Amino acid sequence: MFSYRHAFHAGSHADILKHLTLIHLVEYLQEKPGALTIVDTHAGAEIYSLKDGFATVSKEAEGGIFRLQAFANSNPLPESIQRYLEAIQPENTPEELSTYPGSPFIIARLLRPQDRLKLFELHPKEIDILRHNIAELKQSKQIDIYAEDCFKRLKGLLPPPSRRGLVLIDPSYEDKQDYRYLEETMEEALKRFATGCYAIWYPTLSRRESAALPDQMKKIATKHKRSWLHAQLRIENAPGERRLQASGMFIINPPWTLEKHLSQALPVLTKALGVDGGAQFLLKSVEAKN
Ligand code: SAM
């Protein structure tokens, strides 16, 4: 079945964009005291070693988090990036980043007592590691884990009882059908819970479905009269190379603060992580017209 293991990609430039955005969304939504439900539809294993195992084979963290750390040692950083670096720090020492937290760990660490986290994971090995790691956090009353296909089950969780929710959708896109499932899921999700905040990560690949994804999301958001924000970070432009060179986040119902947050972070990330003259970012948002 699945061959994708997120440990190969932990701490990559794509994780940095995704997790920096995610942290801001959670913290913005927590400014109000009401309970928040966060759904992480593609959880992965929760925390990854950067010192051994898959991460040392792919070396993606070297072009990502390690590169950003080296940049941070000799350059001032905007608050948005400083906050991200703090949030990924808990399991590490100030001298050494030996692990990289995945989205379930980052979110779990931010939960307030009234918040809830719902995690989906399908991979038989990842789900075992995820269960083990989440048990270690001792937050079992707040976190539910589903070894199920999120595209089939998400709708059953919407809207959350508190009507305040964030859904992170982070497929591996290993299966080409994920693009279609994502569109169907977003259509259904917005029918059930139009005011939820949805954060969708996608890889920028030459594949037709990947190139079309932002436009498809814009169409769906516009049809449902929802505001959206689109951010993309490209670290290089090396046609023909198979490695991931750019990725994006598409947010439906973004908080008004997100554009400013990313407009501080993206130029610095482009400079810190860029490897050739093709490094660039994109940031665009559109307010819903009611
Ligand atoms: N969100 C994680 C993070 O940021 O740390 C990374 C997740 S990784 C990109 C995608 C994960 O989704 C993989 O572990 C994969 O096994 C899992 N997955 C793939 N299809 C799924 C589905 N339909 N439902 C639930 N999990 C799925």
Residues whose N, C-alpha, C, O or C-beta is under 5 A from the ligand:
A	BS01	SAM	F2 Y4 H6 T41 H42 A43 G44 G102 S103 F120 E121 L122 H123 E126 E148 D149 C150 F151 D170 P171 S172
